């Protein structure tokens, strides 16, 4: 595909606000996962998540507008403004917006329904209803920044952010828009957390291990979820030296997956990786690192490492990032931003939470800060339910 430049990064993340603070957090190897204090978890098995703290939305959004936005919209608009500040200028009004979110504003929907039940339809706040839809964050971003190109919100579980990037990059490459803001946004709320805990998806202490996300580790027993937003500026004719270029995509579906779990279709995951590499007009030997989707679920991690081993011989350095900032659309967007930063800084962070892999694993994710030439990075996103999206990021325009 035509390579599309990444010229701005905006981050509102657990543990960091702004791309430089985020890069420093990764370089230090410090996870942002902490005990939950936002709601009561005493009746649950899981008690931790990657929560945004020390973030003041009023630093980016005026008071009158702030009151009309829910948490997701505040995260996304703040990250978008940071991305434009990083780029150094505003985008033309023809630019588009593509965001991913796995669950959308669930808390806003809960709040609206409580008001509806208690006060009736006539007195339930209409603004809460308007903010209860998944595309509210993307709409606010476009309205506030004056962007009139496409406005798309993708909901594909863990792969939402990368799927949004695929759409936006393809439209930019075709010339439909000159540029776009693209990324993901998510919030941690009691309802989603409780459901995931009940179905056994979340990491938990079990006597042998403490509660921690351990991507690819033999002791893993579930994921941690996170929140925040990461927004990238992508454009076909960059106005500044790019951080990286989006150079290829691959998609596939694992038909063996159930609606809420991963399957055993390693061939489908491998096919998506190969398709992304082919689309970038590269071969597997050109890939200098793989940013794995691994989130510490037993089946999901096993599916991915088997696919990686089937594509690469030898396996290049592999990075698992979800131990830093959790899973879902914010985690997926931060995962992508981490790979962009790696291209820029020519370093890979250690894979938080990993100690030792299963016997059949022929590689170990990064255990320390890695420095080396990074020309092309493969970024994977494998979601429960069978969705697979992979992308290649490159250092050069051709």
N, C-alpha and C positions, 0 to 999 in steps of 0.2 A: 504494500500500500504506500501511498504518498506519506512521507514522514511529517508528522505534525509536532510543532515545537511546544514545549512546556515552559512558560515564561513567568509564571507567578505561583506561589504557594501560600495558602492561608490555612492556619491551624488553630482550632480550638479543641484541645485534647485533654484527657486526663493527665495531669502532671505538667502541662505546658500550654502556653498561649503564644502563638507566633512560631514560625519555622525554625528560627535560631535556637529558641529555648527547647523546642522539640528535638532538634538535632543533638543538642547537648545532653538531653535526657537519654537518648539512644546511645550516645557515645559512652555515657557513664554506666550503661547497663542497668539502669534503675527502673524497675517496674512501677507503674502507677496504680496498681491494684491495692485497695485498702478495704477495711471493714465498712459495711454499709451503715450510715447513720441517718439516712433519708426516710426510711420506714422500718417497721419492726420485722426482723427475720427470726425471732426466737422460736417460732414453730416450724422452721424450715431446716433442711440439711445444709444449704449453702448460705453464706453470710458475707461474701465479699464481691466486689465488682470494681470496674475502672470508672470512677466518677469524676466529672469535671469539678474542680474546686478552684478557688482564687481567680475566678473569671467574673468580670463586671461588664455586662452587656451594655450598660450606659456609656462605656468608653467608646462604643461604636455606633450606638443607636440613640436618637433623641428621645426624651422622656415621653412625649405624646405618642410617638409611634411605638415605643417600647411596650406601652400598656396594651396595645392591640395585638401583640405577638405572643405566641406560646414559646415554650423553651426551645423546641426544634427550630423555629423560625429565627429566634435570637442567635442560636449557634450558627446556623447556615449564613445568615446575613453578616454576622461578625467575621466569619471565616472568609466570606466573599470580599469584604472590604479589606481584610488583611492581604488577600491574594492580589487585589488591585494595587494596594500600596506597595507590595513587593514588586509587581510589574513596573510600577513607576508612573502609570497613567491610566485613565479610564478607557473602557472599551467602546468601540463604535456602537451605535444603537442597534445595528443589524446583528449584533452578537447574540448567541443563544445561551440557554441554561439547561443543564441536565444533571439531576441529582438522583441518588439512590437512597432508599430507606427500606429497611426490612419490615418494620411494624408501623411506622408513622406516629402521629401524635396520639397514642393510646391514652395517656393521662388526660389530655384535653377532652377526648370522647367520654371518659369516665366522669370528669367534672361536669360536662354538659348534661349527661344523663341524670346525675344526682340532682342538678338544678331543675331539670325537667320533671322528675318524680316529685320533688319537694314543693315546687312552685307552680307547676303546670306549664303548658306550651306557651301561653301568653307572656309569662314572666321569665322564662328561661333565656339567658343572655344570648342574643343572636350572634355576637362576635365569637363566642365559644364554638358555636356550630360551624361558623366559617373557618375556624382554625382546626377543626377536627378532621379535615381531609388530608390525605398524604401529600398532596402537592402544594400545601400552604407554604412551606419553606421556600420552594422554588419560585412560587408566585411573588412572595415578598422580595426575594432577591432581584427578580426582573423588574418589578415596579419601582423599588427604591433606587436601582442603578440605571433605570431607563433603557433596559435591553428588550428589543422587540423581535428577536429571532425566535427559533423554536424554544418551547418551554416544556420539558419532559421530566416526569418523575418515574423511576423504575423501581419496582418492588420484586426482587428476586432473592429474598433471604440473604445469605452471606455474600452472594455474588452481585448484589444490587449496585454497588459503586462501580465495579469494573464493567458491568453491563451498561451503565450510564456513560462511562468513558468510551466504550465501543461505539455507541450511537453518536455521541458528540464528535468523536474523531472522524468517523466515516462521513458525517455531514460536512464537517470542515474540509476534509480532503476533497469532497465533491464540489466545493465552492458554494454550498447552500448558505453558509455563514462565513465571515472572515475569522471569527474567534468564538470561544465559548467558555463559560464557567462550568466546571464539572467536578463532581465529588459525591460525598455521602454525608448523611446526618442521622443521628439516632439519639434516643434518651433511655436511661434506665428508669423503669417505673415498677411499682409493686406488682401490678397485675401480670405483666410479662415475666418478671423475675419469678413469681410464685408458680406460674404455669410451667416454666422451664425446670424449676426445681422439682415439681411434682412428677414430671415425666422422666426425671433422672438425667437431664442433659447437662447440669451444672457440676463443676468441680466441687468436691466436698472432702472434709476430713473423714477418714474411715479407720483410724487407729494406726494404720501403717504409714500414712502420709498426711501432711497438713493440707489445708485448702489452698491450692495453687494451680494455675494453669501450667501444664507441662507438655507443650507441643512436641510430638514424636517420642516422648519419654516412655519407657516401659511401665512406669507407675501412673500414667495419666488416667484420670477417671471422669473427665468432663471439662467443658469450657467455662470461661468466665465471660461475662458480657460487659460491654463498655458503651460510652456515649461521647458526644461531641460532634465535630464536623471537620472535614478536610476538603478544601476547594482548590483546584488547579485552574490556572488560565492556560488554555491551549489555543494556538493560532497557526495559520498557514504561512503568514509573512511576519516573522517575529520582529518586534521593535527593540529588543534587547537580546543580549547573548542568552540563549536558552539554557535551562538546567539540563534538559534531556529532550529526546524526541520519542513520540509514540510511533513505533514502526511496524507493528503487526498484531493481529488478533486471531484467536481461534475459539470456537464454541463447540460444545457437544452436549449430549444428554446421557446420563447413566440410567438406563431403563430398569435396572435392577433395584434402584433406590425406592424406598417407601416415602410417603409424604413427609415424614418427620425424621428420617434417618438417612444415612449414607448406604450405598449399596456395595457391590463387589465388581463394578464395571471399570476395572483399571484400564482396559483397552480404550474406553471412552475418554478417560482423563488423559491418557497418553495421546490420543488422537487430537484433542484440543491443543495440547502443548505443541505437537508437531505442526498443526495447522497455523498456529501463531508464528512459529519459527519460519515456516514456509512463506507466510504472508510477508514477513520481514525480509524475504529473500536471503535467508541465512541457513546454516546447518546446525545441528546440535553442538558440534565442536566449537561454534562461534559464541555460544552462550557462556558467559563468565560467572554467572551466579543465578540461582533460582530462589525467588522469594515465594516460599511455600504457603499455601492456604491453611496449613495445619493449625488446629485450634485446641488440641488436647482431647478430642473425642476419640474413643478407641477405634471405631470403624472408619471414621473420616481420615484420620492420620494414616492408618494402615493402607487404605485405598490409595492415598496420594504417594506415600513412599514407594509402594510397589510400582506405580505408574512412572515415577521419576527414574527408578532403577531400570525400567524397560526402555526408556528413551535415551538415557545418557550412560556412556561407558568410556572413560570413568565419569562419575558424578561430579559436577563442579560444586563449588561451595554453595551450601543451602542455608537460607536464613528463615527462621520461624519467628514472626513478630508478635503474634497474638497474646503472648505472655506479658507484653508491656501494656497494652491498652484494650484488650478484650476483643469480642467478636460482634458481628453484624455490620450494618452499613457504615457506621462511623469507623469501626475497626477495619473494614475493607478499604475505606478511603484513606485511612491513616497508613495502612499496609502499603497502598500504592504510593502515597507521599514518601514513605520511608525508602522505597526503591528509587524514586526520583532523587532524593537527597543523596543516596548512595552513589548514583551516577555523578552527581555534582562533586561530592567530596572524595570519591574513589575509596570509600571505606564501607565495610559491612559491620553492623553491630553484632554482638553476641546474641544467641537465641535464648531469651529468658526462660527459665524453668526446665531446661533440658540437662539431664545428667547422663543417661545411657539409654540406648535404643533396644528394640527387640532383636532377637538373634538373627532374623532374616534381613535386617537393615544392613546395607553395604556402605552406608555413609553416616556421618554424625553432623548435625547442624552446627553452625559456628559456635564455638565455646569461648571465644574471646574476640576482641576487636580485630578485624581483618583488614589489611591494607594491600592493595594490588590493583592491577589494571582491570577496569570494569568498562568494557566497550558495549556489551549487550546484557541486559538482565531480563529473565523470564519471570513474569508475575502470574501466579496461579490464584484462582478463586473457585473453590469447589463447594457447592452448597447442598445442604440436606434437601432431599427431594429430587436430586439428580442434575441440577443445573451446573454447568461448567463453563467458565470464561477464563481465557488466558490472554496475556498481552506481553509484547516485547517492548522494552524501553532501550533506546540506543543513545550513545554519547554524541554521535555525529549525524549530520543531516543526510549523508549518503554513504 
